[in-house]
Amino acid sequence: MTNDQQYRWVKLSRHCEMTGDTPDAVHARRRKQQWTDGVQCKLGKDGNLYVNPEEWNKWVEGNQPETSHVRVA
């Protein structure tokens, strides 16, 4: 990754530019609750969606459980 790894959050457009991901794919992961607001992404006070590059890497590598598949006994 580039120097963007020094930032905890990057705008969605920058995330897509760096990774080849699409805004539609990111929004779909949020809707499906595959991504958690405040972990992989969050809405800024300016109304923009931001992505956490470190948490995105963990998600890609499979090092985080998907929140939508958690079962309560």
PDB file of N, CA, C, O and CB in Angstrom:
ATOM      1  N   MET A   1       0.835  -1.177   0.000  1.00  0.00           N
ATOM      2  CA  MET A   1       0.000   0.000   0.000  1.00  0.00           C
ATOM      3  C   MET A   1       0.881   1.243   0.000  1.00  0.00           C
ATOM      4  O   MET A   1       2.082   1.157   0.259  1.00  0.00           O
ATOM      5  CB  MET A   1      -0.950  -0.003   1.209  1.00  0.00           C
ATOM      6  N   THR A   2       0.302   2.366  -0.282  1.00  0.00           N
ATOM      7  CA  THR A   2       1.042   3.620  -0.342  1.00  0.00           C
ATOM      8  C   THR A   2       1.071   4.285   1.030  1.00  0.00           C
ATOM      9  O   THR A   2       0.767   3.655   2.043  1.00  0.00           O
ATOM     10  CB  THR A   2       0.421   4.565  -1.383  1.00  0.00           C
ATOM     11  N   ASN A   3       1.436   5.552   1.051  1.00  0.00           N
ATOM     12  CA  ASN A   3       1.457   6.312   2.292  1.00  0.00           C
ATOM     13  C   ASN A   3       0.093   6.464   2.939  1.00  0.00           C
ATOM     14  O   ASN A   3      -0.005   6.940   4.070  1.00  0.00           O
ATOM     15  CB  ASN A   3       2.029   7.656   2.042  1.00  0.00           C
ATOM     16  N   ASP A   4      -0.967   6.064   2.233  1.00  0.00           N
ATOM     17  CA  ASP A   4      -2.311   6.163   2.801  1.00  0.00           C
ATOM     18  C   ASP A   4      -2.461   5.267   4.021  1.00  0.00           C
ATOM     19  O   ASP A   4      -3.386   5.452   4.812  1.00  0.00           O
ATOM     20  CB  ASP A   4      -3.361   5.798   1.753  1.00  0.00           C
ATOM     21  N   GLN A   5      -1.576   4.309   4.185  1.00  0.00           N
ATOM     22  CA  GLN A   5      -1.662   3.426   5.333  1.00  0.00           C
ATOM     23  C   GLN A   5      -1.399   4.187   6.629  1.00  0.00           C
ATOM     24  O   GLN A   5      -1.740   3.704   7.708  1.00  0.00           O
ATOM     25  CB  GLN A   5      -0.678   2.272   5.187  1.00  0.00           C
ATOM     26  N   GLN A   6      -0.797   5.367   6.535  1.00  0.00           N
ATOM     27  CA  GLN A   6      -0.583   6.170   7.728  1.00  0.00           C
ATOM     28  C   GLN A   6      -1.881   6.790   8.219  1.00  0.00           C
ATOM     29  O   GLN A   6      -1.942   7.238   9.364  1.00  0.00           O
ATOM     30  CB  GLN A   6       0.442   7.254   7.455  1.00  0.00           C
ATOM     31  N   TYR A   7      -2.911   6.831   7.404  1.00  0.00           N
ATOM     32  CA  TYR A   7      -4.201   7.391   7.782  1.00  0.00           C
ATOM     33  C   TYR A   7      -5.106   6.281   8.287  1.00  0.00           C
ATOM     34  O   TYR A   7      -5.134   5.184   7.730  1.00  0.00           O
ATOM     35  CB  TYR A   7      -4.853   8.129   6.595  1.00  0.00           C
ATOM     36  N   ARG A   8      -5.834   6.574   9.331  1.00  0.00           N
ATOM     37  CA  ARG A   8      -6.772   5.578   9.844  1.00  0.00           C
ATOM     38  C   ARG A   8      -7.995   5.482   8.930  1.00  0.00           C
ATOM     39  O   ARG A   8      -8.546   4.397   8.743  1.00  0.00           O
ATOM     40  CB  ARG A   8      -7.204   5.931  11.287  1.00  0.00           C
ATOM     41  N   TRP A   9      -8.415   6.600   8.369  1.00  0.00           N
ATOM     42  CA  TRP A   9      -9.589   6.627   7.492  1.00  0.00           C
ATOM     43  C   TRP A   9      -9.263   7.356   6.198  1.00  0.00           C
ATOM     44  O   TRP A   9      -8.602   8.394   6.212  1.00  0.00           O
ATOM     45  CB  TRP A   9     -10.785   7.300   8.198  1.00  0.00           C
ATOM     46  N   VAL A  10      -9.733   6.803   5.070  1.00  0.00           N
ATOM     47  CA  VAL A  10      -9.615   7.473   3.768  1.00  0.00           C
ATOM     48  C   VAL A  10     -11.001   7.565   3.148  1.00  0.00           C
ATOM     49  O   VAL A  10     -11.854   6.712   3.391  1.00  0.00           O
ATOM     50  CB  VAL A  10      -8.626   6.711   2.817  1.00  0.00           C
ATOM     51  N   LYS A  11     -11.222   8.599   2.347  1.00  0.00           N
ATOM     52  CA  LYS A  11     -12.517   8.735   1.681  1.00  0.00           C
ATOM     53  C   LYS A  11     -12.766   7.539   0.776  1.00  0.00           C
ATOM     54  O   LYS A  11     -11.834   6.924   0.259  1.00  0.00           O
ATOM     55  CB  LYS A  11     -12.583  10.044   0.869  1.00  0.00           C
ATOM     56  N   LEU A  12     -14.035   7.227   0.597  1.00  0.00           N
ATOM     57  CA  LEU A  12     -14.430   6.101  -0.244  1.00  0.00           C
ATOM     58  C   LEU A  12     -13.803   6.190  -1.624  1.00  0.00           C
ATOM     59  O   LEU A  12     -13.346   5.182  -2.162  1.00  0.00           O
ATOM     60  CB  LEU A  12     -15.943   6.037  -0.367  1.00  0.00           C
ATOM     61  N   SER A  13     -13.774   7.384  -2.204  1.00  0.00           N
ATOM     62  CA  SER A  13     -13.204   7.528  -3.550  1.00  0.00           C
ATOM     63  C   SER A  13     -11.729   7.144  -3.575  1.00  0.00           C
ATOM     64  O   SER A  13     -11.271   6.522  -4.534  1.00  0.00           O
ATOM     65  CB  SER A  13     -13.374   8.966  -4.049  1.00  0.00           C
ATOM     66  N   ARG A  14     -10.986   7.503  -2.543  1.00  0.00           N
ATOM     67  CA  ARG A  14      -9.558   7.146  -2.463  1.00  0.00           C
ATOM     68  C   ARG A  14      -9.393   5.648  -2.255  1.00  0.00           C
ATOM     69  O   ARG A  14      -8.510   5.032  -2.851  1.00  0.00           O
ATOM     70  CB  ARG A  14      -8.863   7.918  -1.319  1.00  0.00           C
ATOM     71  N   HIS A  15     -10.226   5.065  -1.426  1.00  0.00           N
ATOM     72  CA  HIS A  15     -10.205   3.619  -1.214  1.00  0.00           C
ATOM     73  C   HIS A  15     -10.418   2.888  -2.544  1.00  0.00           C
ATOM     74  O   HIS A  15      -9.691   1.947  -2.866  1.00  0.00           O
ATOM     75  CB  HIS A  15     -11.288   3.203  -0.187  1.00  0.00           C
ATOM     76  N   CYS A  16     -11.396   3.318  -3.295  1.00  0.00           N
ATOM     77  CA  CYS A  16     -11.692   2.677  -4.583  1.00  0.00           C
ATOM     78  C   CYS A  16     -10.535   2.858  -5.561  1.00  0.00           C
ATOM     79  O   CYS A  16     -10.195   1.933  -6.300  1.00  0.00           O
ATOM     80  CB  CYS A  16     -12.986   3.252  -5.186  1.00  0.00           C
ATOM     81  N   GLU A  17      -9.939   4.031  -5.569  1.00  0.00           N
ATOM     82  CA  GLU A  17      -8.795   4.305  -6.434  1.00  0.00           C
ATOM     83  C   GLU A  17      -7.623   3.374  -6.093  1.00  0.00           C
ATOM     84  O   GLU A  17      -6.953   2.864  -6.991  1.00  0.00           O
ATOM     85  CB  GLU A  17      -8.364   5.783  -6.302  1.00  0.00           C
ATOM     86  N   MET A  18      -7.381   3.158  -4.803  1.00  0.00           N
ATOM     87  CA  MET A  18      -6.241   2.344  -4.357  1.00  0.00           C
ATOM     88  C   MET A  18      -6.463   0.851  -4.552  1.00  0.00           C
ATOM     89  O   MET A  18      -5.514   0.115  -4.824  1.00  0.00           O
ATOM     90  CB  MET A  18      -5.954   2.617  -2.900  1.00  0.00           C
ATOM     91  N   THR A  19      -7.713   0.392  -4.416  1.00  0.00           N
ATOM     92  CA  THR A  19      -7.975  -1.048  -4.365  1.00  0.00           C
ATOM     93  C   THR A  19      -8.675  -1.625  -5.583  1.00  0.00           C
ATOM     94  O   THR A  19      -8.641  -2.835  -5.803  1.00  0.00           O
ATOM     95  CB  THR A  19      -8.785  -1.347  -3.178  1.00  0.00           C
ATOM     96  N   GLY A  20      -9.308  -0.774  -6.376  1.00  0.00           N
ATOM     97  CA  GLY A  20     -10.114  -1.282  -7.488  1.00  0.00           C
ATOM     98  C   GLY A  20     -11.518  -1.668  -7.055  1.00  0.00           C
ATOM     99  O   GLY A  20     -12.321  -2.117  -7.873  1.00  0.00           O
ATOM    100  N   ASP A  21     -11.818  -1.497  -5.777  1.00  0.00           N
ATOM    101  CA  ASP A  21     -13.161  -1.732  -5.256  1.00  0.00           C
ATOM    102  C   ASP A  21     -14.096  -0.701  -5.877  1.00  0.00           C
ATOM    103  O   ASP A  21     -13.631   0.297  -6.426  1.00  0.00           O
ATOM    104  CB  ASP A  21     -13.190  -1.653  -3.690  1.00  0.00           C
ATOM    105  N   THR A  22     -15.378  -0.920  -5.801  1.00  0.00           N
ATOM    106  CA  THR A  22     -16.338   0.050  -6.326  1.00  0.00           C
ATOM    107  C   THR A  22     -17.201   0.585  -5.190  1.00  0.00           C
ATOM    108  O   THR A  22     -17.408  -0.107  -4.192  1.00  0.00           O
ATOM    109  CB  THR A  22     -17.222  -0.588  -7.429  1.00  0.00           C
ATOM    110  N   PRO A  23     -17.707   1.805  -5.331  1.00  0.00           N
ATOM    111  CA  PRO A  23     -18.608   2.339  -4.303  1.00  0.00           C
ATOM    112  C   PRO A  23     -19.830   1.439  -4.103  1.00  0.00           C
ATOM    113  O   PRO A  23     -20.271   1.239  -2.971  1.00  0.00           O
ATOM    114  CB  PRO A  23     -19.060   3.754  -4.680  1.00  0.00           C
ATOM    115  N   ASP A  24     -20.378   0.895  -5.192  1.00  0.00           N
ATOM    116  CA  ASP A  24     -21.542   0.011  -5.072  1.00  0.00           C
ATOM    117  C   ASP A  24     -21.223  -1.219  -4.232  1.00  0.00           C
ATOM    118  O   ASP A  24     -22.050  -1.651  -3.429  1.00  0.00           O
ATOM    119  CB  ASP A  24     -22.029  -0.419  -6.458  1.00  0.00           C
ATOM    120  N   ALA A  25     -20.028  -1.790  -4.407  1.00  0.00           N
ATOM    121  CA  ALA A  25     -19.637  -2.974  -3.641  1.00  0.00           C
ATOM    122  C   ALA A  25     -19.499  -2.641  -2.157  1.00  0.00           C
ATOM    123  O   ALA A  25     -19.913  -3.421  -1.299  1.00  0.00           O
ATOM    124  CB  ALA A  25     -18.317  -3.552  -4.179  1.00  0.00           C
ATOM    125  N   VAL A  26     -18.915  -1.480  -1.860  1.00  0.00           N
ATOM    126  CA  VAL A  26     -18.761  -1.060  -0.464  1.00  0.00           C
ATOM    127  C   VAL A  26     -20.134  -0.862   0.180  1.00  0.00           C
ATOM    128  O   VAL A  26     -20.374  -1.341   1.289  1.00  0.00           O
ATOM    129  CB  VAL A  26     -17.928   0.246  -0.372  1.00  0.00           C
ATOM    130  N   HIS A  27     -21.028  -0.163  -0.507  1.00  0.00           N
ATOM    131  CA  HIS A  27     -22.362   0.082   0.046  1.00  0.00           C
ATOM    132  C   HIS A  27     -23.134  -1.232   0.212  1.00  0.00           C
ATOM    133  O   HIS A  27     -23.898  -1.386   1.165  1.00  0.00           O
ATOM    134  CB  HIS A  27     -23.149   1.051  -0.862  1.00  0.00           C
ATOM    135  N   ALA A  28     -22.937  -2.171  -0.706  1.00  0.00           N
ATOM    136  CA  ALA A  28     -23.603  -3.479  -0.581  1.00  0.00           C
ATOM    137  C   ALA A  28     -23.105  -4.223   0.656  1.00  0.00           C
ATOM    138  O   ALA A  28     -23.902  -4.849   1.355  1.00  0.00           O
ATOM    139  CB  ALA A  28     -23.362  -4.335  -1.846  1.00  0.00           C
ATOM    140  N   ARG A  29     -21.803  -4.167   0.939  1.00  0.00           N
ATOM    141  CA  ARG A  29     -21.264  -4.820   2.145  1.00  0.00           C
ATOM    142  C   ARG A  29     -21.852  -4.206   3.402  1.00  0.00           C
ATOM    143  O   ARG A  29     -22.115  -4.913   4.374  1.00  0.00           O
ATOM    144  CB  ARG A  29     -19.729  -4.714   2.182  1.00  0.00           C
ATOM    145  N   ARG A  30     -22.061  -2.895   3.393  1.00  0.00           N
ATOM    146  CA  ARG A  30     -22.690  -2.237   4.548  1.00  0.00           C
ATOM    147  C   ARG A  30     -24.136  -2.690   4.692  1.00  0.00           C
ATOM    148  O   ARG A  30     -24.580  -3.001   5.797  1.00  0.00           O
ATOM    149  CB  ARG A  30     -22.626  -0.697   4.405  1.00  0.00           C
ATOM    150  N   ARG A  31     -24.882  -2.730   3.573  1.00  0.00           N
ATOM    151  CA  ARG A  31     -26.290  -3.153   3.629  1.00  0.00           C
ATOM    152  C   ARG A  31     -26.420  -4.590   4.113  1.00  0.00           C
ATOM    153  O   ARG A  31     -27.327  -4.907   4.883  1.00  0.00           O
ATOM    154  CB  ARG A  31     -26.947  -3.010   2.252  1.00  0.00           C
ATOM    155  N   LYS A  32     -25.518  -5.461   3.668  1.00  0.00           N
ATOM    156  CA  LYS A  32     -25.549  -6.881   4.052  1.00  0.00           C
ATOM    157  C   LYS A  32     -24.931  -7.121   5.427  1.00  0.00           C
ATOM    158  O   LYS A  32     -24.882  -8.256   5.902  1.00  0.00           O
ATOM    159  CB  LYS A  32     -24.817  -7.721   3.012  1.00  0.00           C
ATOM    160  N   GLN A  33     -24.469  -6.067   6.053  1.00  0.00           N
ATOM    161  CA  GLN A  33     -23.811  -6.097   7.359  1.00  0.00           C
ATOM    162  C   GLN A  33     -22.562  -6.981   7.354  1.00  0.00           C
ATOM    163  O   GLN A  33     -22.209  -7.585   8.367  1.00  0.00           O
ATOM    164  CB  GLN A  33     -24.786  -6.590   8.421  1.00  0.00           C
ATOM    165  N   GLN A  34     -21.899  -7.043   6.193  1.00  0.00           N
ATOM    166  CA  GLN A  34     -20.595  -7.694   6.118  1.00  0.00           C
ATOM    167  C   GLN A  34     -19.524  -6.760   6.654  1.00  0.00           C
ATOM    168  O   GLN A  34     -18.475  -7.199   7.124  1.00  0.00           O
ATOM    169  CB  GLN A  34     -20.271  -8.116   4.670  1.00  0.00           C
ATOM    170  N   TRP A  35     -19.803  -5.465   6.575  1.00  0.00           N
ATOM    171  CA  TRP A  35     -18.923  -4.451   7.140  1.00  0.00           C
ATOM    172  C   TRP A  35     -19.681  -3.734   8.238  1.00  0.00           C
ATOM    173  O   TRP A  35     -20.887  -3.512   8.132  1.00  0.00           O
ATOM    174  CB  TRP A  35     -18.426  -3.449   6.050  1.00  0.00           C
ATOM    175  N   THR A  36     -18.969  -3.375   9.290  1.00  0.00           N
ATOM    176  CA  THR A  36     -19.561  -2.705  10.436  1.00  0.00           C
ATOM    177  C   THR A  36     -19.154  -1.238  10.436  1.00  0.00           C
ATOM    178  O   THR A  36     -17.970  -0.914  10.339  1.00  0.00           O
ATOM    179  CB  THR A  36     -19.137  -3.390  11.752  1.00  0.00           C
ATOM    180  N   ASP A  37     -20.144  -0.353  10.547  1.00  0.00           N
ATOM    181  CA  ASP A  37     -19.842   1.069  10.661  1.00  0.00           C
ATOM    182  C   ASP A  37     -19.016   1.288  11.918  1.00  0.00           C
ATOM    183  O   ASP A  37     -19.360   0.800  12.994  1.00  0.00           O
ATOM    184  CB  ASP A  37     -21.143   1.924  10.691  1.00  0.00           C
ATOM    185  N   GLY A  38     -17.936   2.020  11.773  1.00  0.00           N
ATOM    186  CA  GLY A  38     -17.037   2.276  12.877  1.00  0.00           C
ATOM    187  C   GLY A  38     -15.851   1.329  12.900  1.00  0.00           C
ATOM    188  O   GLY A  38     -14.892   1.552  13.639  1.00  0.00           O
ATOM    189  N   VAL A  39     -15.906   0.266  12.090  1.00  0.00           N
ATOM    190  CA  VAL A  39     -14.788  -0.676  11.997  1.00  0.00           C
ATOM    191  C   VAL A  39     -14.173  -0.560  10.602  1.00  0.00           C
ATOM    192  O   VAL A  39     -13.108   0.039  10.448  1.00  0.00           O
ATOM    193  CB  VAL A  39     -15.257  -2.148  12.285  1.00  0.00           C
ATOM    194  N   GLN A  40     -14.824  -1.120   9.592  1.00  0.00           N
ATOM    195  CA  GLN A  40     -14.300  -1.037   8.230  1.00  0.00           C
ATOM    196  C   GLN A  40     -14.647   0.288   7.559  1.00  0.00           C
ATOM    197  O   GLN A  40     -13.921   0.747   6.677  1.00  0.00           O
ATOM    198  CB  GLN A  40     -14.835  -2.186   7.397  1.00  0.00           C
ATOM    199  N   CYS A  41     -15.746   0.899   7.971  1.00  0.00           N
ATOM    200  CA  CYS A  41     -16.186   2.142   7.336  1.00  0.00           C
ATOM    201  C   CYS A  41     -16.931   2.996   8.344  1.00  0.00           C
ATOM    202  O   CYS A  41     -17.351   2.516   9.397  1.00  0.00           O
ATOM    203  CB  CYS A  41     -17.078   1.853   6.110  1.00  0.00           C
ATOM    204  N   LYS A  42     -17.091   4.265   8.009  1.00  0.00           N
ATOM    205  CA  LYS A  42     -17.878   5.150   8.860  1.00  0.00           C
ATOM    206  C   LYS A  42     -18.257   6.392   8.083  1.00  0.00           C
ATOM    207  O   LYS A  42     -17.561   6.801   7.154  1.00  0.00           O
ATOM    208  CB  LYS A  42     -17.104   5.525  10.139  1.00  0.00           C
ATOM    209  N   LEU A  43     -19.377   6.989   8.481  1.00  0.00           N
ATOM    210  CA  LEU A  43     -19.801   8.254   7.896  1.00  0.00           C
ATOM    211  C   LEU A  43     -19.134   9.380   8.656  1.00  0.00           C
ATOM    212  O   LEU A  43     -19.193   9.434   9.885  1.00  0.00           O
ATOM    213  CB  LEU A  43     -21.347   8.404   7.922  1.00  0.00           C
ATOM    214  N   GLY A  44     -18.496  10.281   7.918  1.00  0.00           N
ATOM    215  CA  GLY A  44     -17.854  11.438   8.533  1.00  0.00           C
ATOM    216  C   GLY A  44     -18.866  12.534   8.792  1.00  0.00           C
ATOM    217  O   GLY A  44     -19.985  12.503   8.280  1.00  0.00           O
ATOM    218  N   LYS A  45     -18.459  13.493   9.586  1.00  0.00           N
ATOM    219  CA  LYS A  45     -19.330  14.634   9.884  1.00  0.00           C
ATOM    220  C   LYS A  45     -19.652  15.435   8.635  1.00  0.00           C
ATOM    221  O   LYS A  45     -20.635  16.175   8.594  1.00  0.00           O
ATOM    222  CB  LYS A  45     -18.682  15.538  10.921  1.00  0.00           C
ATOM    223  N   ASP A  46     -18.801  15.277   7.601  1.00  0.00           N
ATOM    224  CA  ASP A  46     -19.018  15.977   6.337  1.00  0.00           C
ATOM    225  C   ASP A  46     -19.962  15.225   5.403  1.00  0.00           C
ATOM    226  O   ASP A  46     -20.226  15.682   4.290  1.00  0.00           O
ATOM    227  CB  ASP A  46     -17.696  16.203   5.644  1.00  0.00           C
ATOM    228  N   GLY A  47     -20.479  14.064   5.852  1.00  0.00           N
ATOM    229  CA  GLY A  47     -21.408  13.282   5.046  1.00  0.00           C
ATOM    230  C   GLY A  47     -20.736  12.289   4.115  1.00  0.00           C
ATOM    231  O   GLY A  47     -21.415  11.500   3.458  1.00  0.00           O
ATOM    232  N   ASN A  48     -19.402  12.316   4.048  1.00  0.00           N
ATOM    233  CA  ASN A  48     -18.673  11.367   3.206  1.00  0.00           C
ATOM    234  C   ASN A  48     -18.487  10.040   3.933  1.00  0.00           C
ATOM    235  O   ASN A  48     -18.404   9.992   5.160  1.00  0.00           O
ATOM    236  CB  ASN A  48     -17.306  11.946   2.796  1.00  0.00           C
ATOM    237  N   LEU A  49     -18.423   8.962   3.149  1.00  0.00           N
ATOM    238  CA  LEU A  49     -18.127   7.647   3.704  1.00  0.00           C
ATOM    239  C   LEU A  49     -16.616   7.453   3.675  1.00  0.00           C
ATOM    240  O   LEU A  49     -15.961   7.735   2.671  1.00  0.00           O
ATOM    241  CB  LEU A  49     -18.861   6.512   2.911  1.00  0.00           C
ATOM    242  N   TYR A  50     -16.075   6.971   4.779  1.00  0.00           N
ATOM    243  CA  TYR A  50     -14.648   6.725   4.906  1.00  0.00           C
ATOM    244  C   TYR A  50     -14.411   5.239   5.146  1.00  0.00           C
ATOM    245  O   TYR A  50     -15.249   4.553   5.732  1.00  0.00           O
ATOM    246  CB  TYR A  50     -14.040   7.570   6.050  1.00  0.00           C
ATOM    247  N   VAL A  51     -13.262   4.748   4.690  1.00  0.00           N
ATOM    248  CA  VAL A  51     -12.883   3.340   4.842  1.00  0.00           C
ATOM    249  C   VAL A  51     -11.576   3.289   5.621  1.00  0.00           C
ATOM    250  O   VAL A  51     -10.685   4.112   5.410  1.00  0.00           O
ATOM    251  CB  VAL A  51     -12.740   2.625   3.448  1.00  0.00           C
ATOM    252  N   ASN A  52     -11.466   2.321   6.518  1.00  0.00           N
ATOM    253  CA  ASN A  52     -10.261   2.100   7.307  1.00  0.00           C
ATOM    254  C   ASN A  52      -9.388   1.090   6.554  1.00  0.00           C
ATOM    255  O   ASN A  52      -9.738  -0.089   6.504  1.00  0.00           O
ATOM    256  CB  ASN A  52     -10.609   1.590   8.759  1.00  0.00           C
ATOM    257  N   PRO A  53      -8.253   1.519   5.963  1.00  0.00           N
ATOM    258  CA  PRO A  53      -7.418   0.610   5.170  1.00  0.00           C
ATOM    259  C   PRO A  53      -6.922  -0.610   5.947  1.00  0.00           C
ATOM    260  O   PRO A  53      -6.856  -1.709   5.394  1.00  0.00           O
ATOM    261  CB  PRO A  53      -6.237   1.359   4.631  1.00  0.00           C
ATOM    262  N   GLU A  54      -6.576  -0.428   7.212  1.00  0.00           N
ATOM    263  CA  GLU A  54      -6.074  -1.551   8.011  1.00  0.00           C
ATOM    264  C   GLU A  54      -7.163  -2.602   8.227  1.00  0.00           C
ATOM    265  O   GLU A  54      -6.906  -3.802   8.122  1.00  0.00           O
ATOM    266  CB  GLU A  54      -5.548  -1.050   9.369  1.00  0.00           C
ATOM    267  N   GLU A  55      -8.375  -2.144   8.528  1.00  0.00           N
ATOM    268  CA  GLU A  55      -9.489  -3.074   8.733  1.00  0.00           C
ATOM    269  C   GLU A  55      -9.921  -3.717   7.420  1.00  0.00           C
ATOM    270  O   GLU A  55     -10.362  -4.867   7.408  1.00  0.00           O
ATOM    271  CB  GLU A  55     -10.676  -2.349   9.376  1.00  0.00           C
ATOM    272  N   TRP A  56      -9.797  -2.980   6.309  1.00  0.00           N
ATOM    273  CA  TRP A  56     -10.096  -3.558   5.001  1.00  0.00           C
ATOM    274  C   TRP A  56      -9.139  -4.710   4.713  1.00  0.00           C
ATOM    275  O   TRP A  56      -9.559  -5.764   4.236  1.00  0.00           O
ATOM    276  CB  TRP A  56     -10.003  -2.484   3.892  1.00  0.00           C
ATOM    277  N   ASN A  57      -7.839  -4.508   5.004  1.00  0.00           N
ATOM    278  CA  ASN A  57      -6.859  -5.582   4.805  1.00  0.00           C
ATOM    279  C   ASN A  57      -7.210  -6.808   5.638  1.00  0.00           C
ATOM    280  O   ASN A  57      -7.122  -7.933   5.148  1.00  0.00           O
ATOM    281  CB  ASN A  57      -5.450  -5.095   5.161  1.00  0.00           C
ATOM    282  N   LYS A  58      -7.602  -6.606   6.879  1.00  0.00           N
ATOM    283  CA  LYS A  58      -7.993  -7.734   7.739  1.00  0.00           C
ATOM    284  C   LYS A  58      -9.191  -8.463   7.139  1.00  0.00           C
ATOM    285  O   LYS A  58      -9.236  -9.693   7.129  1.00  0.00           O
ATOM    286  CB  LYS A  58      -8.326  -7.243   9.172  1.00  0.00           C
ATOM    287  N   TRP A  59     -10.159  -7.699   6.641  1.00  0.00           N
ATOM    288  CA  TRP A  59     -11.361  -8.298   6.062  1.00  0.00           C
ATOM    289  C   TRP A  59     -11.006  -9.110   4.819  1.00  0.00           C
ATOM    290  O   TRP A  59     -11.498 -10.226   4.648  1.00  0.00           O
ATOM    291  CB  TRP A  59     -12.396  -7.208   5.713  1.00  0.00           C
ATOM    292  N   VAL A  60     -10.159  -8.562   3.952  1.00  0.00           N
ATOM    293  CA  VAL A  60      -9.747  -9.259   2.734  1.00  0.00           C
ATOM    294  C   VAL A  60      -9.022 -10.559   3.085  1.00  0.00           C
ATOM    295  O   VAL A  60      -9.224 -11.588   2.440  1.00  0.00           O
ATOM    296  CB  VAL A  60      -8.839  -8.352   1.869  1.00  0.00           C
ATOM    297  N   GLU A  61      -8.179 -10.500   4.110  1.00  0.00           N
ATOM    298  CA  GLU A  61      -7.398 -11.669   4.514  1.00  0.00           C
ATOM    299  C   GLU A  61      -8.211 -12.662   5.333  1.00  0.00           C
ATOM    300  O   GLU A  61      -7.717 -13.736   5.677  1.00  0.00           O
ATOM    301  CB  GLU A  61      -6.192 -11.232   5.306  1.00  0.00           C
ATOM    302  N   GLY A  62      -9.444 -12.314   5.645  1.00  0.00           N
ATOM    303  CA  GLY A  62     -10.302 -13.226   6.385  1.00  0.00           C
ATOM    304  C   GLY A  62     -10.012 -13.274   7.868  1.00  0.00           C
ATOM    305  O   GLY A  62     -10.334 -14.260   8.530  1.00  0.00           O
ATOM    306  N   ASN A  63      -9.400 -12.211   8.407  1.00  0.00           N
ATOM    307  CA  ASN A  63      -9.037 -12.191   9.817  1.00  0.00           C
ATOM    308  C   ASN A  63     -10.093 -11.553  10.708  1.00  0.00           C
ATOM    309  O   ASN A  63      -9.825 -11.259  11.873  1.00  0.00           O
ATOM    310  CB  ASN A  63      -7.746 -11.469   9.989  1.00  0.00           C
ATOM    311  N   GLN A  64     -11.293 -11.338  10.172  1.00  0.00           N
ATOM    312  CA  GLN A  64     -12.373 -10.780  10.974  1.00  0.00           C
ATOM    313  C   GLN A  64     -13.630 -11.595  10.712  1.00  0.00           C
ATOM    314  O   GLN A  64     -13.925 -11.922   9.563  1.00  0.00           O
ATOM    315  CB  GLN A  64     -12.604  -9.272  10.649  1.00  0.00           C
ATOM    316  N   PRO A  65     -14.371 -11.927  11.760  1.00  0.00           N
ATOM    317  CA  PRO A  65     -15.645 -12.630  11.542  1.00  0.00           C
ATOM    318  C   PRO A  65     -16.646 -11.694  10.885  1.00  0.00           C
ATOM    319  O   PRO A  65     -16.644 -10.489  11.137  1.00  0.00           O
ATOM    320  CB  PRO A  65     -16.216 -13.175  12.877  1.00  0.00           C
ATOM    321  N   GLU A  66     -17.495 -12.256  10.045  1.00  0.00           N
ATOM    322  CA  GLU A  66     -18.547 -11.452   9.429  1.00  0.00           C
ATOM    323  C   GLU A  66     -19.667 -11.301  10.432  1.00  0.00           C
ATOM    324  O   GLU A  66     -20.148 -12.291  10.982  1.00  0.00           O
ATOM    325  CB  GLU A  66     -19.063 -12.093   8.105  1.00  0.00           C
ATOM    326  N   THR A  67     -20.090 -10.067  10.676  1.00  0.00           N
ATOM    327  CA  THR A  67     -21.082  -9.795  11.700  1.00  0.00           C
ATOM    328  C   THR A  67     -22.454 -10.342  11.335  1.00  0.00           C
ATOM    329  O   THR A  67     -23.259 -10.597  12.230  1.00  0.00           O
ATOM    330  CB  THR A  67     -21.172  -8.316  11.945  1.00  0.00           C
ATOM    331  N   SER A  68     -22.749 -10.530  10.058  1.00  0.00           N
ATOM    332  CA  SER A  68     -24.084 -10.966   9.653  1.00  0.00           C
ATOM    333  C   SER A  68     -24.329 -12.447   9.923  1.00  0.00           C
ATOM    334  O   SER A  68     -25.466 -12.909   9.823  1.00  0.00           O
ATOM    335  CB  SER A  68     -24.291 -10.681   8.187  1.00  0.00           C
ATOM    336  N   HIS A  69     -23.286 -13.195  10.262  1.00  0.00           N
ATOM    337  CA  HIS A  69     -23.443 -14.625  10.484  1.00  0.00           C
ATOM    338  C   HIS A  69     -23.303 -15.020  11.956  1.00  0.00           C
ATOM    339  O   HIS A  69     -23.155 -16.201  12.269  1.00  0.00           O
ATOM    340  CB  HIS A  69     -22.432 -15.376   9.660  1.00  0.00           C
ATOM    341  N   VAL A  70     -23.348 -14.048  12.848  1.00  0.00           N
ATOM    342  CA  VAL A  70     -23.233 -14.324  14.275  1.00  0.00           C
ATOM    343  C   VAL A  70     -24.561 -14.852  14.777  1.00  0.00           C
ATOM    344  O   VAL A  70     -25.605 -14.243  14.544  1.00  0.00           O
ATOM    345  CB  VAL A  70     -22.808 -13.057  15.064  1.00  0.00           C
ATOM    346  N   ARG A  71     -24.525 -15.988  15.468  1.00  0.00           N
ATOM    347  CA  ARG A  71     -25.752 -16.582  16.011  1.00  0.00           C
ATOM    348  C   ARG A  71     -25.730 -16.489  17.527  1.00  0.00           C
ATOM    349  O   ARG A  71     -24.690 -16.651  18.166  1.00  0.00           O
ATOM    350  CB  ARG A  71     -25.906 -18.060  15.558  1.00  0.00           C
ATOM    351  N   VAL A  72     -26.884 -16.229  18.077  1.00  0.00           N
ATOM    352  CA  VAL A  72     -27.033 -16.157  19.530  1.00  0.00           C
ATOM    353  C   VAL A  72     -27.784 -17.399  19.972  1.00  0.00           C
ATOM    354  O   VAL A  72     -28.840 -17.718  19.425  1.00  0.00           O
ATOM    355  CB  VAL A  72     -27.781 -14.848  19.977  1.00  0.00           C
ATOM    356  N   ALA A  73     -27.244 -18.104  20.962  1.00  0.00           N
ATOM    357  CA  ALA A  73     -27.878 -19.349  21.443  1.00  0.00           C
ATOM    358  C   ALA A  73     -29.006 -19.057  22.388  1.00  0.00           C
ATOM    359  O   ALA A  73     -29.648 -19.981  22.887  1.00  0.00           O
ATOM    360  CB  ALA A  73     -26.861 -20.247  22.132  1.00  0.00           C
TER     361      ALA A  73
END
